[in-house]
Amino acid sequence: VEHLAATGYNLVRFHHFDGMLAKPTQEDPLAFDPVRLERLDMLTKKLRDKGIYITVDIYTCRKIGKGEIPGLPDNALNGSYKGLIFIHQSAMDNFLRYLRKLMTHRNRYTGLTWAEDPAICKISLVNENTITAVHGKTPFLRDLYRTKFKEFCTEKRLPSVTGKNREQLWSLFLADTYKKAFRQFRTACGELHIKAPVTDQNFHSNILTSLSRELYDYVDNHFYNNHPVFIGPEQWTPPIAGTPAFMVESYAGQLPAMARSRLFGKPFTVSEWDYVNPNPYAVEGAFETAACAAVQGWSSLERFCYAFGEYQMEGGPAIHTFSMITDPLRLLSERAGVLFFLRGDVRESGKCYPILLPRNYFENHQNDMPSSLLNRLALLGKTGLVLCDSTDTAKLPENTVCAVSLDDSAAETGKILRLPAASRKLNLNASSFRNDTGEVELNAAKGTFLVQTARSEAFLLKEGAELRGRFAKVRPEKSFCAVLIAAMDDQELRQSSRYLLLHLTQTANNGMEFRTQDRSVLEKWSAAPRALLIRRGEVTVTLDRDLSGFRLLSLIHI
């Protein structure tokens, strides 16, 4: 907790804890492990004492025991629970009983339940349970959903299912199924008097999911760049495939897609994100993500993850996929995130580029995934969805420059255009973008990313390139680098008497082995003796002021 506070975090997400907390008995399949529950209570107390908020997912990975859900064969539960909750009442009842048990447990150190504790600032009900993703996880689920689909079509007297209309009718069925299930979620939260705002389906940016998110108190989503794919017989062990690339050259990868998944008028959070190891450009993540979040005016960011467990916090293994606690350079990069997002160095955009989505979209359309070109609106200013009954009655956000309609049949007006016309007007096919405040620039063709604010400047670029801000100029002589220069007092850069200067490159493990020259397939994490390697880089940093009287101190001596 001390380290979390010192790093600058003011929010912690408890994730995967439900699996660790469970100690089922024959009498109570939802029973908690008393030792782990005690530790969870104490951790909650310590975080509160430091002014750090907490967010939780009620279900992530708790194993469902044999016979725990009446009316279902035991072999139907493996990998099916998230999808079953929506469509099988016994599974829903099981989840709601667990919700009640967790939310009404009284912490002996705080005297509060999670339902009433103001430190629990937001709640996700089921992690990554997007109905479009989970309904087909197992053969049992697929068959169950097909049966319910037939019943839905009969009940609603829908036209006969054909190859032409099946996707459209299927989307209507999933939307109806989800809405009925969430109604039970909402009722239960009300009965428990849960104070924190509630969300669900924090995975995907497709249209069906976006329409469902209107039901929530806030919208939450997840993204990863270079997410690992475990291509061997065992999860979490090599061989592991990835796409380790400099995301600046791909318009920040999956990051801008988050912006178009927010709903204007509701708080928006990203409770999982990462640029995952092994990745020579992993440190770029905090710079890009925090700058984007600040520009967009998002409410919170939670990187996955700080650590997987105690073994990593007590001098455990070197770098490994998501964990930051063993990667000193990614930990240092979080300082840029704290300054841009929490301290407020990067200003929120004043101009908006909303995307108009009709609520009856699936009555006239089948395509569930909008064009990725919409992602680039986030590089110009604030973007997100406006749900509307029609584009004619859509309430545009203040300072809207151009609104993009997803309704192919809607008429275009002065500010409301369909994507082809909007793309031409806004030049979305360009390779270089600067947002409306002038503080954030991305050039995909040159491979450069610049943040220039009154109190900090940041640079992402490869060897041989050069980038100039208003206060600093950076030229890496050797290796890709991320550079931050920030005023660490209450002054702007030109008047500051204390600076933080970071030059970050890449971490790796001693003895790492890759199958391919581009390092896209990892064969071995490390060799004995285990050691952490940091790529040696050289960079020239020029500051636009007289530095007479300043001293340069290494971080390890501060």
Secondary structure by P-SEA (a helix, b strand, c coil): caaaaaacccccccccccccccccccccccccaaaaaaaaaaaaaaaaaacbbbbbbcccbbbbccccccccccccccccaaaaaaccaaaaaaaaaaaaaaaacccccccccccccccccbbbccccccccccccccaaaaaaaaaaaaaaaaaacccccccccaaaaaaaaaaaaaaaaaaaaaaaaaaaccccccccccccccaaaaaacccccccccccccccccccccccccccbbbbccccccccccaaaaaaaaccccbbbbbcccccccccccccaaaaaaaaaaaaacccccccccccccccccccccccccccccccaaaaaaaaaaaaaccccccccccccbbbbbbcccccccccccccccccccccccbbbbbbccccccccccccccbbbbcccccccccccccaaaaaaaacccccccccccccbbbbcccbbbbbbcccbbbbbbcccbbbbcccbbbbbccccbbbbbbbccccccccccbbbbbbbbbccccbbbbcccccccccccccccbbbbbbbbbbbbbbccccccbbbbccccc
